[in-house]
Amino acid sequence: MVQDGTERRVTRRRVQTRARLLEAAFGVFAAKGFGRVSIEEVCEAAGYSRGAFYSNFATLDELFFALYRDRADLIADQVAGALAADGPALDVPAAVDRVTEVLLLDLDWLLVKTDFLVHAARDAAVAATLLEHRARLRGAIAGRLARAHRHTPLPAVLGGAEGAAHAVVAAYDGVTTQLLLDKDVDAARAWLRQLLTALLTDGGTPAGAAGGTPAGAGRGEDAAPESAAPAEEAPVADEAPASEEAAEEGPAAEDPTEEHPVEED
């Protein structure tokens, strides 16, 4: 019994130490950049020794992955919760509003994530781990879109729920990159809302409606009859003589004008 109590206290203390190291590292990474931070600086910011660091993490990369995993899991859980608020069908405009509101457009986090993306681009092992974490966010989105697919069809061009999830994450990446440059969170949320709505609903215009995607788009031969009908109606034989008569009448109306200079001569 006493041993169990001691173990619980040690475990609780270790969890607290780990959390403080992660929090301190986040602040230091955001302020200086991932590649310019040392283990000593993280320990100093957290108020711990190197021993405390190494009892929890082997390297700074490992610490960052723990930090990234926590944040990626939080974002995925928030997105999944926002998408799950509807019933079997998916109310795309409402879901997009909820997802946009819960996505963490935190500038410090974006700085840290961007630093590590550059690091991952130069290290295949780091990239593999980072891709694994990003896949979790896509999985949360794709799973919900797949469940809603029977009730809420996706644009055919996206190629299904998995393709739609890739497009959503790509839109998020693009908007947050712009956010790093202009620091306009409100504009970033507005742009993300517009992009996600366009991706998941073809811009909100039903297929086949004026100005929207043609009804036969993405359905192979089904589109042929629809596009062929207007082509047959284009040449109207009855209109040719009418235009010829108009052409003949044109000069007749201009004859007085043409004769007038002759009288002046």
C-alpha positions as CSV (number, residue, x, y, z in Angstrom):
1,M,0.0,0.0,0.0
2,V,2.8,2.4,1.0
3,Q,4.7,1.5,-2.1
4,D,1.7,2.1,-4.3
5,G,1.2,5.6,-2.8
6,T,4.9,6.4,-3.4
7,E,4.7,5.2,-7.0
8,R,1.7,7.4,-7.6
9,R,3.4,10.4,-6.2
10,V,6.5,9.7,-8.4
11,T,4.3,9.3,-11.4
12,R,2.4,12.4,-10.7
13,R,5.6,14.4,-10.2
14,R,7.1,13.0,-13.4
15,V,4.0,14.0,-15.4
16,Q,4.2,17.5,-14.0
17,T,7.9,17.7,-14.8
18,R,7.2,16.6,-18.4
19,A,4.4,19.1,-18.8
20,R,6.5,22.0,-17.6
21,L,9.4,21.0,-19.9
22,L,7.0,20.9,-22.8
23,E,5.5,24.3,-21.9
24,A,8.9,25.9,-21.5
25,A,10.2,24.4,-24.7
26,F,7.2,25.7,-26.6
27,G,7.9,29.3,-25.5
28,V,11.6,29.1,-26.2
29,F,11.0,27.5,-29.7
30,A,8.5,30.2,-30.6
31,A,10.8,33.0,-29.5
32,K,14.1,31.8,-30.9
33,G,13.4,29.1,-33.5
34,F,13.8,25.4,-33.2
35,G,17.2,25.2,-34.7
36,R,18.6,27.9,-32.3
37,V,17.5,26.3,-29.0
38,S,19.7,24.2,-26.7
39,I,18.6,21.7,-24.1
40,E,20.2,24.0,-21.5
41,E,17.9,26.8,-22.5
42,V,14.8,24.6,-22.2
43,C,15.9,23.4,-18.8
44,E,16.6,26.9,-17.6
45,A,13.1,28.1,-18.8
46,A,11.4,25.2,-17.1
47,G,13.5,25.5,-13.9
48,Y,14.9,22.0,-14.1
49,S,18.3,20.4,-14.5
50,R,19.6,18.4,-17.5
51,G,18.9,15.3,-15.5
52,A,15.2,16.1,-15.4
53,F,15.3,16.7,-19.1
54,Y,17.0,13.4,-19.9
55,S,14.7,11.4,-17.6
56,N,11.8,12.4,-19.9
57,F,13.4,13.0,-23.3
58,A,16.4,11.7,-25.1
59,T,16.8,14.6,-27.6
60,L,15.2,17.9,-28.5
61,D,13.6,16.2,-31.5
62,E,11.9,13.8,-29.2
63,L,10.6,16.6,-27.0
64,F,9.3,18.4,-30.1
65,F,7.5,15.3,-31.3
66,A,5.8,15.0,-27.9
67,L,4.8,18.7,-28.2
68,Y,3.6,18.3,-31.8
69,R,1.7,15.1,-30.9
70,D,-0.1,16.8,-28.1
71,R,-1.1,19.7,-30.3
72,A,-2.0,17.6,-33.3
73,D,-4.1,15.3,-31.2
74,L,-5.9,18.3,-29.7
75,I,-6.6,19.7,-33.1
76,A,-7.8,16.4,-34.5
77,D,-10.1,15.9,-31.5
78,Q,-11.5,19.4,-31.9
79,V,-12.1,18.9,-35.6
80,A,-13.7,15.5,-35.1
81,G,-16.0,16.9,-32.4
82,A,-17.0,19.8,-34.6
83,L,-17.8,17.5,-37.5
84,A,-19.7,15.0,-35.3
85,A,-22.2,17.7,-34.1
86,D,-24.5,16.9,-37.1
87,G,-26.5,13.7,-37.5
88,P,-25.8,11.1,-40.3
89,A,-25.8,13.9,-42.9
90,L,-23.3,16.7,-42.8
91,D,-24.5,20.3,-42.8
92,V,-21.4,21.5,-44.7
93,P,-21.8,25.3,-44.0
94,A,-22.5,24.8,-40.3
95,A,-19.7,22.2,-40.0
96,V,-17.2,24.5,-41.8
97,D,-18.1,27.3,-39.4
98,R,-17.5,25.0,-36.4
99,V,-14.2,23.6,-37.7
100,T,-12.9,27.1,-38.6
101,E,-13.7,28.4,-35.1
102,V,-12.0,25.5,-33.3
103,L,-8.8,25.2,-35.5
104,L,-5.9,26.6,-33.6
105,L,-4.6,29.5,-35.6
106,D,-2.1,30.3,-32.8
107,L,0.8,32.3,-34.2
108,D,3.4,30.9,-31.7
109,W,2.4,27.3,-32.7
110,L,2.6,28.1,-36.4
111,L,6.1,29.5,-35.9
112,V,7.2,26.3,-34.1
113,K,5.5,24.0,-36.6
114,T,7.0,25.8,-39.6
115,D,10.5,25.6,-38.0
116,F,10.1,21.9,-37.6
117,L,8.7,21.4,-41.1
118,V,12.0,22.8,-42.4
119,H,13.9,20.5,-40.1
120,A,11.8,17.5,-41.3
121,A,12.4,18.4,-44.9
122,R,16.1,17.7,-44.4
123,D,15.8,14.5,-42.3
124,A,13.8,11.5,-43.7
125,A,13.3,10.0,-40.2
126,V,11.9,13.2,-38.8
127,A,9.7,13.7,-41.8
128,A,8.3,10.2,-41.4
129,T,7.2,10.9,-37.9
130,L,5.8,14.3,-38.8
131,L,3.8,12.8,-41.7
132,E,2.4,10.2,-39.3
133,H,1.1,12.9,-37.0
134,R,-0.4,14.9,-39.9
135,A,-2.1,11.7,-41.1
136,R,-4.1,11.6,-37.8
137,L,-5.7,14.9,-38.6
138,R,-6.6,13.8,-42.1
139,G,-8.0,10.6,-40.8
140,A,-10.3,12.4,-38.4
141,I,-11.6,14.5,-41.3
142,A,-11.8,11.6,-43.8
143,G,-13.6,9.3,-41.4
144,R,-16.4,11.8,-40.8
145,L,-16.8,12.7,-44.5
146,A,-16.9,9.0,-45.4
147,R,-19.7,8.4,-42.9
148,A,-21.7,11.3,-44.2
149,H,-21.0,10.5,-47.9
150,R,-24.4,8.7,-48.5
151,H,-26.3,11.7,-47.3
152,T,-23.9,14.5,-48.3
153,P,-22.1,13.7,-51.6
154,L,-18.7,15.2,-52.1
155,P,-17.5,16.9,-55.3
156,A,-16.4,14.2,-57.7
157,V,-13.1,16.0,-58.5
158,L,-11.9,15.4,-54.9
159,G,-12.0,11.6,-55.4
160,G,-13.8,10.7,-52.2
161,A,-13.4,11.3,-48.5
162,E,-9.6,10.8,-48.4
163,G,-9.0,13.2,-51.2
164,A,-11.3,15.7,-49.5
165,A,-9.4,15.4,-46.3
166,H,-6.1,16.1,-48.1
167,A,-7.7,19.2,-49.7
168,V,-9.0,20.5,-46.3
169,V,-5.5,20.1,-44.7
170,A,-3.9,21.7,-47.7
171,A,-6.2,24.7,-47.4
172,Y,-5.5,24.9,-43.7
173,D,-1.7,24.9,-44.4
174,G,-2.0,27.6,-47.0
175,V,-4.2,29.9,-44.9
176,T,-1.9,29.6,-41.9
177,T,1.1,30.4,-44.0
178,Q,-0.5,33.6,-45.0
179,L,-1.4,34.2,-41.3
180,L,2.3,34.0,-40.4
181,L,3.0,36.9,-42.8
182,D,0.1,39.3,-42.2
183,K,-0.8,38.3,-38.6
184,D,-4.5,38.8,-39.4
185,V,-6.4,36.1,-37.6
186,D,-9.8,37.3,-38.6
187,A,-8.9,37.3,-42.2
188,A,-7.4,33.8,-41.9
189,R,-10.5,32.4,-40.4
190,A,-12.6,34.1,-43.1
191,W,-10.5,32.7,-45.9
192,L,-10.4,29.2,-44.4
193,R,-14.2,29.3,-44.1
194,Q,-14.6,30.2,-47.8
195,L,-12.0,27.7,-49.0
196,L,-13.5,24.8,-47.0
197,T,-17.0,25.6,-48.1
198,A,-15.9,25.8,-51.8
199,L,-14.0,22.5,-51.5
200,L,-16.8,20.5,-49.9
201,T,-19.8,22.0,-51.8
202,D,-18.4,23.1,-55.2
203,G,-18.7,26.7,-53.9
204,G,-22.3,26.1,-52.7
205,T,-23.8,25.8,-56.2
206,P,-25.6,22.6,-56.9
207,A,-24.2,20.5,-59.7
208,G,-25.7,21.5,-63.1
209,A,-26.9,25.0,-61.8
210,A,-26.0,28.1,-63.7
211,G,-22.4,29.1,-62.9
212,G,-21.7,25.9,-61.1
213,T,-20.1,22.6,-62.2
214,P,-21.9,21.1,-65.2
215,A,-24.2,18.3,-64.2
216,G,-22.3,15.8,-66.2
217,A,-18.9,16.8,-64.9
218,G,-16.9,13.9,-63.6
219,R,-19.4,11.3,-64.9
220,G,-17.6,10.3,-68.1
221,E,-20.0,9.7,-71.0
222,D,-23.1,11.0,-69.1
223,A,-21.9,14.5,-69.9
224,A,-21.9,14.0,-73.7
225,P,-25.7,14.3,-74.4
226,E,-26.0,17.5,-72.4
227,S,-23.2,19.3,-74.1
228,A,-24.3,17.9,-77.6
229,A,-27.8,19.5,-77.5
230,P,-26.7,23.1,-77.6
231,A,-24.2,22.3,-80.4
232,E,-27.1,21.1,-82.6
233,E,-29.2,24.2,-82.0
234,A,-26.4,26.6,-82.8
235,P,-26.7,26.8,-86.6
236,V,-30.2,28.1,-87.2
237,A,-30.8,28.2,-91.0
238,D,-33.8,30.6,-90.8
239,E,-31.6,33.3,-89.3
240,A,-29.1,33.5,-92.2
241,P,-31.4,35.2,-94.7
242,A,-32.5,37.7,-92.0
243,S,-29.0,38.7,-91.4
244,E,-28.4,39.0,-95.2
245,E,-31.4,41.2,-95.5
246,A,-30.1,43.4,-92.7
247,A,-26.8,43.6,-94.5
248,E,-28.6,44.6,-97.8
249,E,-30.7,47.2,-95.9
250,G,-27.6,48.6,-94.3
251,P,-26.1,50.2,-97.4
252,A,-29.5,51.5,-98.5
253,A,-29.7,53.5,-95.3
254,E,-26.3,54.9,-95.8
255,D,-26.9,55.9,-99.5
256,P,-28.0,59.5,-98.7
257,T,-24.9,59.9,-96.6
258,E,-22.7,58.5,-99.4
259,E,-24.4,60.7,-102.1
260,H,-24.2,63.9,-100.0
261,P,-20.4,64.3,-100.5
262,V,-20.9,63.9,-104.2
263,E,-23.2,66.9,-104.3
264,E,-20.6,69.0,-102.5
265,D,-18.1,68.1,-105.1
